[in-house]
Amino acid sequence: MLSSAVAAGPSRITAGPSDDDPYCDLKTATSFVRDWQAQHHPVESCGHIHADRGLGDWPTGLQLLRRPVDQ
């Protein structure tokens, strides 16, 4: 069973769930984002995002990674 529990307090979490992840559907990912009080930035058609996915130089991921730093 997946858990969305996180420590209380302010955070700068950015979540970029894929809309077609076979391991965590977008509805579940969205509930985690809400529970985490994270910034929600869903991405399209990336499947389960991980190092072996073959996304290469992924501009969308780099933008998501830089968001907390740039704000």
C-alpha positions, 0 to 999 in steps of 0.5 A: 500500500502506498502512503502519502504521509510526509513530515508536517511543516513548510516544504518546496516540493514540486511533483511532476507525475506523468499522466500515463504512469502504469505504477501510479495513476494520475488520480493517485498522484494528484492526491499525494500532491495535495497531501504533500502541499506540493506544486503540481505540474503533471507531464504528458506521456512519459510513463513511469519516470526514472533513469532508465526510461530513456528520456535523455536530455529532458527539458521538461524535467529540467524545468521542473527541477529548477522551479524551486531554485528559480522562485 
